[in-house]
Amino acid sequence: MTTPASPDPAMIMASRWLSSISGNEAKAQQGVAAKKSSTKPTLPTLPVELWLEIVQYATFVPDILEPDIYHQTARLDPYWSNGHYSPMLDALCTKRALALVCKTWWGLCTPILYQSIILTSTRCSELLAVTLIKSRDQSSASDGTSNPSLGSFTVRLDIRDQRWRSDRSNALHSIIGCLPNLSVLTSPSIGWAPSREFECFMDHVLSVSLPLRVIDWRRAMRPQDLEQLLKNSPHLQMLRCFDIPLSHPATSTGEVLTASPVGDTSVMSNITTLDIYNSFDHQGFCSHFTFPLLRELSCNLGIQTTTAAIAQELFFKRYGHNLTSLHLQHYVSSPSNETRDLLWIQEHCPGLRNLSISLTGWNQMPVDPINIPAIVVLGLRCAIDGLGIRQYAPLFGFLKSLNETSSTLRAVQFLDPANVSNMCSFEGGRKLLKDFIKLSRFRLEDHAGRSLEVYL
């Protein structure tokens, strides 16, 4: 016997919100409808829950909210959030238009309108802060159930404006203080050093405890800021950040010499997905944090120093056996690098099923496919567009060797749509693709999992 699914809290809150304002409107509509001629069509009378489903379907963007966002981690790559930005803006415009149809539709669409917020300017932040504070105060004056605050509907916040000013930091502080159910926080701007205004904003954020489960924060932080953010988010499952800075000295084996609050081993205990750019350069990385539930990792294995090599090897020894998905960022192949990296993966990641590699050019493919681990799906991405047939020859040479040596591989997925478009844009590329598909034991797929045969 299956257990019935628990009701969606957002649906319950939206229903309460609508029922609190729709009584008089429904009576008015009934009166108007009674006066109209019977020959004129009227809008169907549908339950609130059905209207909510219709609006949700019309404005749906996949993989941006819980639990759908976790589906995206099946193919880790550095661009998994950027592709949603344009559809999210389009959906927001649709929600806004629906909310302006009439009072009933305003009540119906308002919870969905505030479900996901995108901040693109200081002015936008200031206006939103005023609206949320007013709504929160009105809700507090009532019982809070029949008149929930607008901020209580928000579960995702995207901060897109990269200009960090003190007045904007104050507005963001007010906004975040009005979002008690926020679970997804993103800020895609990449930065090496935090500014004074950004640090001021972080001070505001850290004063609030949020039920965050997903953080996509590609901006450098002070060590104490990131640590406190993680401590304030005990249920965090997905973390993507530029760096996890450490302030501890460490020995040549990566062990900590002195103890301090930064790097509490409990703050990473629930993370299942980690996307990090730079932290393997720190010797004490593995000693400061534990990842007992880690299953998916995106990292840069470019080794610059002996200490970084020690930190990387220690991490894979401790947590590689749990990994099911691994993405290698900015991969540069050479006989020495490839043997070291891929043998590490083979030795320490026996349960790995998905491996993806981002390359500068197709000539950076691993030189010896026999070292590829026994995976099921291999993802590939090339940063350079507009390549000709000479540049694609190394790719298909690699795929041919992989076809002969791998017994477990079921699919090779091209993660960047531009790579597929370029490959199929000239006759030589289409011929290479067509000839390989005839002999291949595994599928060639685009980023959405469709067979590349549809492009021929």
C-alpha positions as CSV (number, residue, x, y, z in Angstrom):
1,M,0.0,0.0,0.0
2,T,1.4,3.3,-1.0
3,T,1.3,6.3,1.3
4,P,-0.7,9.2,-0.1
5,A,1.5,12.3,-1.0
6,S,1.3,15.1,1.6
7,P,-0.4,18.3,0.3
8,D,1.8,20.9,-1.1
9,P,2.2,23.7,1.5
10,A,2.4,26.4,-1.3
11,M,-0.9,25.1,-2.7
12,I,-2.6,25.2,0.8
13,M,-1.3,28.8,1.4
14,A,-2.4,29.9,-2.1
15,S,-5.9,28.4,-1.5
16,R,-6.3,30.2,1.8
17,W,-5.1,33.5,0.2
18,L,-7.5,33.2,-2.7
19,S,-10.5,32.2,-0.5
20,S,-9.9,35.2,1.8
21,I,-10.4,37.7,-1.0
22,S,-12.6,35.9,-3.6
23,G,-15.9,35.6,-1.7
24,N,-17.3,39.0,-2.6
25,E,-15.8,38.8,-6.1
26,A,-17.5,35.5,-6.7
27,K,-20.9,36.9,-5.6
28,A,-20.4,39.9,-7.8
29,Q,-19.6,37.7,-10.8
30,Q,-22.7,35.6,-10.1
31,G,-24.9,38.7,-10.1
32,V,-23.4,40.0,-13.3
33,A,-23.8,36.6,-14.9
34,A,-27.5,36.4,-13.9
35,K,-28.2,39.7,-15.7
36,K,-26.4,38.6,-18.9
37,S,-28.3,37.0,-21.8
38,S,-28.2,33.2,-21.8
39,T,-26.8,33.3,-25.3
40,K,-23.6,34.9,-24.2
41,P,-20.8,32.5,-23.1
42,T,-19.4,32.8,-19.6
43,L,-16.2,31.6,-18.0
44,P,-16.4,28.2,-16.5
45,T,-16.6,27.9,-12.8
46,L,-13.7,25.8,-11.6
47,P,-12.3,24.9,-8.2
48,V,-9.5,27.1,-6.9
49,E,-7.1,24.1,-7.0
50,L,-7.8,23.5,-10.7
51,W,-7.2,27.2,-11.5
52,L,-3.9,27.1,-9.6
53,E,-2.8,24.0,-11.6
54,I,-3.6,25.8,-14.8
55,V,-1.6,28.9,-13.9
56,Q,1.3,26.8,-12.6
57,Y,1.4,24.9,-15.9
58,A,1.3,28.2,-17.9
59,T,4.2,29.6,-16.0
60,F,6.2,26.5,-15.3
61,V,10.0,26.5,-15.6
62,P,11.7,23.1,-15.0
63,D,14.4,22.5,-12.5
64,I,14.4,25.8,-10.6
65,L,12.5,24.9,-7.4
66,E,12.5,22.0,-5.0
67,P,12.3,19.1,-5.6
68,D,12.8,19.4,-9.4
69,I,16.1,21.3,-9.0
70,Y,17.8,18.2,-7.7
71,H,17.1,16.5,-11.1
72,Q,19.5,18.9,-12.7
73,T,22.4,17.4,-10.8
74,A,22.4,14.3,-12.9
75,R,24.7,16.1,-15.3
76,L,26.9,18.5,-13.4
77,D,28.4,21.4,-15.4
78,P,29.3,25.0,-14.6
79,Y,26.3,26.3,-16.5
80,W,23.4,24.5,-14.9
81,S,21.7,27.6,-13.5
82,N,22.4,30.1,-16.3
83,G,20.1,28.4,-18.8
84,H,17.1,29.0,-16.6
85,Y,17.4,32.8,-16.5
86,S,15.6,33.7,-19.7
87,P,12.7,31.3,-19.2
88,M,12.3,32.6,-15.6
89,L,12.0,36.2,-16.9
90,D,9.5,35.1,-19.5
91,A,7.5,33.2,-16.8
92,L,7.6,36.3,-14.6
93,C,6.1,38.5,-17.3
94,T,3.3,35.9,-17.8
95,K,2.5,35.8,-14.1
96,R,2.4,39.6,-14.0
97,A,0.1,39.8,-17.0
98,L,-2.3,37.1,-15.5
99,A,-2.4,39.0,-12.2
100,L,-3.6,42.1,-13.9
101,V,-6.6,40.5,-15.6
102,C,-9.1,41.0,-12.7
103,K,-9.3,41.0,-8.9
104,T,-9.9,37.3,-8.8
105,W,-7.0,36.5,-11.0
106,W,-4.9,38.9,-9.0
107,G,-5.6,36.8,-5.9
108,L,-5.0,33.6,-7.8
109,C,-1.7,34.6,-9.3
110,T,-0.1,36.6,-6.5
111,P,1.2,33.6,-4.5
112,I,2.7,32.2,-7.8
113,L,4.1,35.7,-8.8
114,Y,6.1,35.9,-5.5
115,Q,7.2,32.3,-5.6
116,S,10.4,33.1,-7.4
117,I,12.0,36.6,-7.2
118,I,14.7,38.1,-9.5
119,L,16.5,41.3,-8.5
120,T,18.1,43.1,-11.4
121,S,18.6,46.6,-10.0
122,T,18.9,48.8,-6.9
123,R,15.5,50.4,-7.7
124,C,13.9,47.0,-8.0
125,S,15.3,46.0,-4.7
126,E,14.1,49.1,-2.9
127,L,10.5,48.9,-4.2
128,L,10.3,45.2,-3.4
129,A,11.5,45.8,0.1
130,V,8.8,48.4,0.7
131,T,6.1,46.0,-0.6
132,L,7.3,43.0,1.4
133,I,7.6,45.0,4.7
134,K,4.1,46.4,4.3
135,S,2.7,43.0,3.6
136,R,4.5,41.4,6.6
137,D,3.2,44.1,8.9
138,Q,-0.4,43.7,7.7
139,S,-0.1,39.9,8.1
140,S,1.3,40.3,11.6
141,A,-1.7,42.5,12.6
142,S,-4.0,39.7,11.6
143,D,-3.8,36.0,12.6
144,G,-1.3,35.4,9.7
145,T,-3.2,32.3,8.3
146,S,-6.1,33.9,6.4
147,N,-3.8,36.7,5.3
148,P,-0.3,35.4,4.7
149,S,2.4,37.8,3.9
150,L,3.7,38.0,0.3
151,G,7.2,37.0,1.3
152,S,5.9,33.8,2.8
153,F,5.2,32.5,-0.8
154,T,8.8,33.1,-1.9
155,V,11.0,30.0,-2.1
156,R,13.7,31.2,-4.6
157,L,15.7,34.5,-4.8
158,D,18.0,35.3,-7.6
159,I,20.3,38.4,-7.2
160,R,21.4,39.4,-10.7
161,D,22.6,42.9,-10.2
162,Q,26.3,43.0,-9.7
163,R,26.5,46.5,-8.3
164,W,27.0,46.3,-4.6
165,R,26.1,49.7,-2.9
166,S,25.4,50.4,0.7
167,D,21.8,51.4,0.0
168,R,21.1,48.3,-2.0
169,S,22.6,46.2,0.8
170,N,20.1,47.7,3.2
171,A,17.2,46.9,0.8
172,L,18.4,43.3,0.4
173,H,18.6,42.9,4.1
174,S,15.0,44.0,4.4
175,I,13.9,41.6,1.6
176,I,15.6,38.6,3.0
177,G,14.2,39.3,6.5
178,C,10.7,39.0,4.9
179,L,11.3,35.6,3.2
180,P,10.9,33.0,6.0
181,N,10.5,30.1,3.6
182,L,13.4,30.8,1.2
183,S,15.0,27.6,0.1
184,V,17.0,28.5,-3.0
185,L,19.5,31.5,-3.1
186,T,21.6,32.3,-6.1
187,S,24.0,35.1,-7.2
188,P,25.7,34.2,-10.4
189,S,28.2,37.0,-10.5
190,I,31.8,35.7,-10.3
191,G,34.3,37.7,-8.2
192,W,37.7,37.2,-6.6
193,A,37.5,39.7,-3.8
194,P,34.5,40.9,-1.8
195,S,33.9,44.6,-1.7
196,R,33.0,46.6,1.4
197,E,29.3,46.9,0.2
198,F,29.2,43.2,-0.4
199,E,30.6,42.5,3.0
200,C,27.9,44.8,4.5
201,F,25.3,42.8,2.7
202,M,26.7,39.5,4.0
203,D,26.5,40.9,7.5
204,H,22.8,41.5,7.0
205,V,22.2,38.1,5.5
206,L,24.0,36.3,8.3
207,S,21.8,37.9,10.9
208,V,18.9,35.9,9.6
209,S,18.5,32.1,9.8
210,L,17.0,30.7,6.6
211,P,15.8,27.2,5.6
212,L,18.1,27.2,2.6
213,R,18.6,23.9,0.8
214,V,20.3,25.2,-2.4
215,I,23.0,28.0,-2.5
216,D,24.5,29.0,-5.8
217,W,26.9,31.7,-4.8
218,R,29.9,32.3,-7.2
219,R,31.3,35.3,-5.3
220,A,34.4,35.1,-3.1
221,M,33.6,35.5,0.6
222,R,35.4,36.1,3.8
223,P,36.0,32.8,5.6
224,Q,33.8,33.8,8.5
225,D,30.9,34.8,6.2
226,L,30.7,31.5,4.3
227,E,31.1,29.5,7.5
228,Q,28.3,31.4,9.2
229,L,26.1,31.1,6.1
230,L,26.5,27.4,6.2
231,K,25.9,27.2,9.9
232,N,22.6,29.2,9.4
233,S,21.6,26.6,6.7
234,P,21.7,23.2,8.5
235,H,19.5,21.5,5.9
236,L,21.7,22.6,2.9
237,Q,21.9,20.0,0.2
238,M,23.4,21.8,-2.8
239,L,26.3,24.2,-2.6
240,R,27.9,25.9,-5.5
241,C,30.5,28.6,-4.7
242,F,33.7,30.1,-6.0
243,D,35.8,29.0,-3.0
244,I,35.6,27.7,0.5
245,P,38.2,29.8,2.2
246,L,40.2,28.5,5.1
247,S,42.2,30.3,7.7
248,H,43.9,27.3,9.3
249,P,47.6,26.4,8.9
250,A,48.1,22.8,7.9
251,T,50.9,20.3,7.7
252,S,52.2,18.8,4.5
253,T,49.7,16.0,4.8
254,G,46.7,18.3,5.1
255,E,46.2,18.0,8.8
256,V,45.2,21.0,10.9
257,L,47.8,22.4,13.4
258,T,45.5,24.7,15.3
259,A,41.8,24.7,16.0
260,S,39.4,27.7,15.4
261,P,35.7,28.2,14.7
262,V,36.2,28.4,11.0
263,G,35.7,25.1,9.3
264,D,33.3,23.4,11.7
265,T,33.0,19.8,10.5
266,S,29.2,19.8,11.0
267,V,28.4,22.5,8.4
268,M,28.7,20.2,5.4
269,S,27.1,17.1,6.9
270,N,23.9,17.2,4.7
271,I,25.4,18.3,1.4
272,T,24.8,15.9,-1.5
273,T,26.0,18.1,-4.4
274,L,29.1,20.3,-4.2
275,D,30.3,22.5,-7.1
276,I,33.5,24.3,-6.2
277,Y,36.1,26.1,-8.2
278,N,39.2,26.7,-6.1
279,S,39.3,25.0,-2.7
280,F,41.5,22.1,-3.5
281,D,44.4,24.5,-3.3
282,H,44.0,24.5,0.4
283,Q,45.8,21.8,2.3
284,G,43.4,21.6,5.2
285,F,40.2,21.4,3.1
286,C,39.4,17.8,4.0
287,S,40.4,18.3,7.6
288,H,38.0,21.2,8.2
289,F,34.9,19.8,6.5
290,T,33.2,16.4,6.3
291,F,30.9,15.3,3.4
292,P,29.2,12.0,4.5
293,L,26.3,12.3,2.1
294,L,28.3,13.8,-0.9
295,R,27.2,12.1,-4.2
296,E,27.9,14.7,-6.9
297,L,31.0,16.8,-7.3
298,S,32.1,19.5,-9.7
299,C,35.7,20.7,-9.3
300,N,38.9,21.9,-11.0
301,L,41.7,19.3,-10.8
302,G,44.3,21.6,-12.3
303,I,47.3,21.1,-10.1
304,Q,49.7,24.0,-9.6
305,T,51.5,23.0,-6.4
306,T,52.5,19.9,-4.5
307,T,50.2,20.9,-1.6
308,A,47.2,21.1,-3.9
309,A,48.0,17.6,-5.2
310,I,48.0,16.4,-1.6
311,A,44.7,18.0,-0.9
312,Q,43.0,16.6,-4.0
313,E,44.3,13.1,-3.4
314,L,43.2,13.2,0.2
315,F,39.7,14.3,-0.7
316,F,39.2,11.5,-3.2
317,K,40.5,9.0,-0.8
318,R,38.0,10.0,1.8
319,Y,34.9,10.7,-0.3
320,G,35.4,9.3,-3.7
321,H,33.7,6.0,-2.8
322,N,30.4,7.8,-2.4
323,L,30.5,9.7,-5.7
324,T,28.0,8.9,-8.4
325,S,28.6,12.0,-10.6
326,L,31.8,13.9,-11.3
327,H,32.4,17.0,-13.4
328,L,35.9,18.1,-14.3
329,Q,36.1,21.9,-14.9
330,H,38.6,23.4,-17.3
331,Y,40.2,20.1,-18.0
332,V,43.7,20.2,-19.7
333,S,44.9,16.8,-21.0
334,S,48.5,15.7,-21.1
335,P,50.0,12.2,-20.6
336,S,51.0,13.0,-17.1
337,N,47.9,14.9,-16.0
338,E,45.5,12.5,-17.6
339,T,47.1,9.4,-16.1
340,R,47.1,11.1,-12.6
341,D,43.6,12.4,-12.7
342,L,41.8,9.5,-14.3
343,L,43.7,6.9,-12.3
344,W,42.6,8.7,-9.1
345,I,39.0,8.5,-10.3
346,Q,39.3,4.9,-11.2
347,E,40.9,4.0,-7.9
348,H,38.8,6.0,-5.5
349,C,35.4,6.3,-7.3
350,P,34.2,2.7,-7.8
351,G,30.5,3.8,-7.8
352,L,30.9,6.5,-10.4
353,R,28.2,6.4,-13.1
354,N,28.3,9.9,-14.7
355,L,31.5,11.8,-15.7
356,S,31.6,15.1,-17.6
357,I,34.6,17.0,-18.8
358,S,34.8,20.7,-19.9
359,L,37.6,21.3,-22.4
360,T,39.1,24.4,-24.0
361,G,39.3,22.6,-27.4
362,W,38.6,19.1,-28.7
363,N,42.4,18.5,-29.0
364,Q,42.4,18.4,-25.1
365,M,40.5,15.1,-25.1
366,P,42.1,12.5,-22.8
367,V,44.9,10.9,-24.9
368,D,44.2,7.4,-23.7
369,P,40.5,6.4,-23.4
370,I,41.4,3.2,-21.7
371,N,41.9,5.2,-18.5
372,I,38.3,6.4,-18.5
373,P,36.5,4.9,-15.5
374,A,33.7,2.3,-15.9
375,I,31.0,4.9,-16.3
376,V,27.5,4.8,-17.8
377,V,27.3,8.4,-19.2
378,L,30.1,10.6,-20.4
379,G,29.4,14.3,-20.8
380,L,31.5,16.6,-23.0
381,R,31.7,20.3,-23.4
382,C,34.0,22.4,-25.6
383,A,34.5,26.1,-24.9
384,I,35.5,27.1,-28.4
385,D,32.8,27.6,-31.1
386,G,33.2,27.7,-34.8
387,L,35.6,24.7,-35.1
388,G,36.3,23.0,-38.4
389,I,36.8,19.4,-39.4
390,R,40.5,19.4,-38.4
391,Q,39.5,20.3,-34.8
392,Y,36.8,17.6,-34.7
393,A,39.2,14.8,-35.8
394,P,40.6,14.4,-32.2
395,L,37.1,14.1,-30.8
396,F,36.0,11.3,-33.1
397,G,39.3,9.6,-32.7
398,F,38.7,9.5,-29.0
399,L,35.2,8.3,-29.4
400,K,36.3,5.5,-31.8
401,S,38.8,4.3,-29.2
402,L,36.3,4.6,-26.5
403,N,33.8,2.5,-28.5
404,E,36.4,-0.3,-28.7
405,T,37.5,-0.3,-25.1
406,S,34.5,0.6,-22.9
407,S,32.0,-2.1,-22.0
408,T,29.8,-0.1,-19.6
409,L,29.3,3.2,-21.5
410,R,25.7,3.7,-22.7
411,A,25.8,7.4,-23.8
412,V,28.1,10.3,-24.6
413,Q,26.2,13.6,-24.1
414,F,27.3,16.9,-25.6
415,L,26.4,19.4,-22.8
416,D,26.6,22.6,-24.8
417,P,24.0,23.0,-27.6
418,A,26.5,25.2,-29.5
419,N,28.8,22.3,-29.9
420,V,26.1,20.2,-31.5
421,S,25.0,23.1,-33.7
422,N,28.5,23.7,-34.9
423,M,29.3,20.0,-35.5
424,C,26.2,19.7,-37.7
425,S,26.6,23.0,-39.5
426,F,29.0,21.7,-42.2
427,E,29.2,18.6,-44.3
428,G,32.4,17.3,-42.9
429,G,31.1,17.3,-39.4
430,R,27.8,15.6,-40.4
431,K,29.8,12.9,-42.2
432,L,32.0,12.2,-39.2
433,L,28.9,12.0,-37.0
434,K,27.0,9.8,-39.4
435,D,29.8,7.3,-39.9
436,F,30.4,7.0,-36.2
437,I,26.8,6.5,-35.3
438,K,26.6,3.5,-37.7
439,L,29.4,1.7,-35.7
440,S,28.8,3.0,-32.2
441,R,27.8,0.8,-29.3
442,F,26.6,3.8,-27.3
443,R,24.3,6.7,-28.0
444,L,25.4,10.2,-28.9
445,E,23.1,12.7,-27.3
446,D,22.5,16.4,-27.0
447,H,22.2,18.3,-23.7
448,A,18.5,17.3,-23.5
449,G,19.2,13.6,-24.0
450,R,18.0,13.4,-27.6
451,S,19.9,11.3,-30.1
452,L,22.1,13.2,-32.5
453,E,20.6,11.3,-35.3
454,V,17.7,13.8,-35.3
455,Y,20.2,16.5,-36.4
456,L,21.3,14.6,-39.5
